[in-house]
Amino acid sequence: MPDSSVNTGLAHPFYEITGGISPDWVIICDHASNRVPFEVAEGDLGLAPDDMARHIAYDVGAEGLTRELARLLHAPAVLSNYSRLVIDPNRGEYDPTLLMRLYDGTIIPANRHADETERERRLELFHRPYHKAIARILAGHPEALLVSIHSFTPQLKGRDVRPWHVGLLSSDDRRMADPLLEELRRDPELVVGDNEPYSGHLPGDTMDRHGVAPGRPHVLIEVRNDLISDPERQRAWGQRLARALTATLSRFKEIQHG
């Protein structure tokens, strides 16, 4: 159960985890949940349960990994509480993929005829409250570094198998990505991607909005979802990432203070 929840109307669009008094980190998880709130198609997008349990609906394992990292790093966290198929919190408000009608070969029936009015309604109920919560937490911790946790599927339909265990996504601001990449690549058993399995910067996305635009050091971590599919694996990866992030923080502070 979340440490604390914030109720915005009936929708419960996000959860917060409280951290230490002066945390070094703020952690966010855009795609923590596959929940479809009742306000959207009475809680049913028209997909089979198997589809709602896979990567098209949320980032498998990302919620548990985020909670473990928040615990280990004593960091506050903000986690979305709705499926990306409702409206994608990791997209800008004018991104054409904000409200998906087709994802990895699967049609989303309840989104097929969603118009601008419905798009605006979902933005107001879910997307905007989530981002306002992130902005509020970050404003309270101006020196904290921002980490976003995601997971990726080992293979999209009709595409090559993805060889990476973990990938770091970043913009041109590499202050966190470069030292963290070096830390993770110290493990010879890990295949670590740099802006893989896809590019790390979309205009208006979460990290652009809360990291790039305000100039806050940030990094997005993508873990292959079969590696964090259960609590034990989530704990193991939480420990691995916490060690790497702690070492990265030490190096970051050394550079900052010359």
C-alpha positions, 0 to 999 in steps of 0.5 A, spaced: 500 500 500 502 507 498 505 511 504 500 516 502 495 518 497 492 524 494 485 524 492 483 529 486 476 528 485 474 520 484 480 519 480 486 518 485 490 520 479 497 519 483 500 516 489 506 519 493 511 516 497 514 521 503 522 521 503 527 523 508 527 531 510 532 533 505 533 528 500 538 527 495 533 524 490 526 525 487 523 519 484 517 518 479 514 513 475 510 515 469 507 508 468 506 505 475 499 502 474 494 499 469 488 501 472 482 504 468 478 509 473 471 508 472 471 515 469 473 512 463 469 508 459 466 505 466 473 502 468 473 498 461 477 500 455 475 494 451 481 490 452 482 483 454 485 482 461 491 479 458 492 485 454 491 489 460 496 485 464 502 487 459 506 492 457 501 496 453 497 498 459 503 499 464 510 498 465 511 491 468 515 491 475 516 499 475 512 500 481 515 495 485 522 497 483 520 505 484 518 503 491 524 499 493 528 505 490 524 510 494 525 506 501 533 505 500 534 512 498 529 515 503 527 519 497 520 522 496 516 519 490 510 520 485 507 514 482 501 515 477 495 511 478 492 510 471 494 506 465 498 509 460 492 507 455 487 512 459 492 518 457 499 517 457 503 521 463 509 521 459 507 525 453 506 532 452 499 535 452 500 536 444 503 529 443 499 525 437 501 519 442 498 522 448 491 518 447 493 511 443 488 508 439 493 503 437 499 500 441 503 494 439 498 492 434 492 492 439 486 496 438 484 500 444 476 500 443 474 505 448 479 510 445 477 509 438 472 515 438 475 519 443 475 526 441 478 533 443 473 534 448 474 527 451 482 528 451 481 535 455 477 531 460 482 526 461 488 531 461 484 535 467 482 528 471 489 525 470 495 528 466 495 535 469 494 533 477 500 528 476 504 533 473 502 538 478 504 533 484 511 532 481 512 539 480 510 541 487 515 535 490 520 538 486 519 545 488 520 543 495 527 539 494 530 544 489 537 541 490 534 533 489 536 529 483 530 527 478 530 519 477 524 516 472 523 509 473 520 505 467 521 498 464 521 495 457 518 489 453 524 484 451 521 484 444 515 488 440 511 485 435 515 483 429 521 487 431 528 484 433 529 482 441 532 487 445 539 485 448 539 490 453 538 489 461 537 496 462 538 502 458 539 510 460 535 515 457 537 522 457 537 529 453 543 533 452 544 534 459 548 528 461 550 530 468 547 524 471 547 519 465 554 519 464 557 517 471 551 512 472 552 509 465 559 508 467 557 505 474 552 500 471 557 498 466 562 496 471 558 489 472 560 485 466 554 481 466 550 487 464 548 490 457 547 497 458 544 501 453 545 509 452 539 512 449 536 505 448 532 501 446 529 508 444 531 516 444 531 519 451 528 526 449 521 527 447 519 535 447 514 536 452 515 529 456 516 528 463 523 529 463 523 535 458 518 538 463 521 537 470 528 536 468 530 539 462 526 545 462 528 547 469 535 545 468 535 540 474 540 534 473 536 528 471 536 521 468 530 516 466 532 508 467 529 503 463 529 496 466 527 490 461 521 488 464 522 480 465 528 482 470 523 485 475 517 481 474 516 479 481 518 482 488 524 478 489 527 481 482 524 488 484 528 488 490 535 485 487 534 491 482 533 496 487 539 494 491 543 494 484 540 501 482 541 504 489 548 502 489 549 505 482 546 512 484 549 513 490 556 512 487 553 517 482 551 522 487 558 522 490 561 523 483 556 529 482 557 532 488 565 532 487 564 535 480 559 540 483 564 543 488 570 542 484 
